[in-house]
Amino acid sequence: MEWEILLIMKQAEGTRFTYKHIGKMVDREESRENPHWARPILEKLVGERHIWKQEGYYLYPTDEERAKERKKHGGVKSGGA
């Protein structure tokens, strides 16, 4: 399921989703039985830094967002090679 979630989120990178929305997109039948099923998987992906969580929403960041975040935290150094 992790792979399916990542694929869907990567196709819509930069878009914020709720865990219920992701759950419905990946497995509508499972979502009807348990609307919270995707939340633990999403939290694991956040912990592994594959996706981000902002204000209760999950998103697959764009390359620009990732670069901006690295720069803000000092992860990117400018200069020669």
C-alpha positions as a printed Julia matrix, in Angstrom:
81×3 Matrix{Float64}:
   0.0    0.0    0.0
   2.88   2.38   0.68
   3.96   2.17  -2.94
   0.46   2.98  -4.22
   0.15   5.94  -1.87
   3.53   7.32  -2.93
   2.67   6.93  -6.62
  -0.61   8.8   -6.27
   0.95  11.56  -4.21
   3.93  11.93  -6.55
   1.6   12.35  -9.53
   0.03  15.29  -7.71
   3.18  16.63  -6.04
   2.65  19.85  -4.13
  -1.04  19.02  -3.55
  -2.25  18.68   0.03
  -4.42  15.67   0.92
  -6.21  14.46   4.03
  -5.62  10.89   5.12
  -9.26  10.1    4.3
  -8.89  11.41   0.75
  -5.77   9.34   0.15
  -7.5    6.3    1.65
 -10.43   6.65  -0.75
  -8.18   7.09  -3.78
  -6.04   4.05  -3.0
  -8.69   1.6   -1.78
 -12.3    2.78  -1.76
 -13.63  -0.5   -0.34
 -11.19  -0.52   2.58
 -11.98   3.15   3.15
 -15.68   2.36   3.54
 -14.91  -0.26   6.19
 -12.28   1.82   8.0
 -11.91   5.47   6.92
  -8.72   5.82   8.99
  -6.78   2.9    7.48
  -4.28   5.06   5.54
  -3.26   7.27   8.47
  -0.63   4.93  10.01
   0.94   4.37   6.59
   1.05   8.11   5.9
   2.6    8.78   9.31
   5.26   6.15   8.59
   6.03   7.83   5.25
   6.3   11.19   7.03
   8.69   9.62   9.56
  10.8    8.25   6.72
  10.72  11.73   5.1
   9.17  10.53   1.83
   6.25  12.93   2.26
   5.56  15.98   4.42
   2.82  16.83   6.86
   1.69  20.45   7.02
  -1.23  21.71   9.09
  -2.85  18.28   9.22
  -2.46  17.63   5.48
  -0.06  15.28   3.72
   1.84  16.25   0.6
   4.55  15.02  -1.7
   6.76  18.11  -2.01
   7.88  19.51  -5.33
  11.58  19.76  -6.11
  11.37  23.51  -5.5
   9.81  22.98  -2.05
  12.5   20.45  -1.16
  15.28  22.82  -2.27
  13.76  25.7   -0.31
  13.51  23.54   2.82
  17.12  22.34   2.49
  18.31  25.91   2.03
  16.32  27.08   5.06
  17.95  24.4    7.22
  21.43  24.96   5.81
  21.52  21.69   3.86
  22.54  23.33   0.57
  25.81  25.17   0.33
  26.49  27.55  -2.49
  29.87  27.74  -4.07
  32.19  25.84  -6.35
  32.53  22.12  -6.72
